[in-house]
């Protein structure tokens, strides 16, 4: 079990969510849940350099995960990654890690069959009614009270429409004209064979980009493969329309396109 922790810099009021994964979907979803918990979004997000947020750390020009970039643009937040191996850049959160870990251990000790939803419900109540009511050791203020009175009114208002998280992946276009994303295959035109593209998977749609331009969209199939016959040369389309067995069709088609 991992803990997503977000702490507001002035009040020290925080959001905690226990999760089983730290992949990009979980990381983005936790941010959405945090903004809803706070009732607004901060203007600046100071984050650690985990891959779900920062693909390539750099002091001046970091490469941010595309799904996380979409989140920041939607909520109009500025992403400010910490320096690598510099915990002093986020001391407010660093101090919370041990506290949150011990709270989970107490919950688990009380209920050995504790589920993740139960843990997350309990920790939210604790943040507001227990931790949030104590005097903070540094600010000497009650975190939840200061949040309600001073900090919450300054947060960015949440958009009316809920944010739809997406999944991004770089994929190579194989000789058979297909890319593979999340255990499914999607066809692309022949001019992209051998090249790398970026793929965005939303709830019902797969969008493929090359050089930042949208080149193809597919609906997500119920089965394994989604094919557009217009992505293939005439000889391959003729084979697909024939009664030839599928495995033999592809063998002949590939041999025609890539002769020995």
Secondary structure, 3 states (H helix, E strand, C coil): CEEEEEECCCCCCEEEEEECCCCHHHHHHHHHHHHHHHCCECCEEEECCCCCCEEECCCCCCEECHHHHHHHHHHCCEEEECCCCCHHHHHHHHHHHHHHHHHHHHHHHHCCCCCHHHHHHHHHHHHHHCHHHCECCCCCCEHHHHHHHHHHHHCECCCCCCCCCCEEEEEECCCCCEEEECCEEEECCHHHCCCEEEEEECCCEEEEEECCEEEEEEECCCCCEECCHHHCCHHHHHHHHCCCCHHHHHHHHHHHHCCC
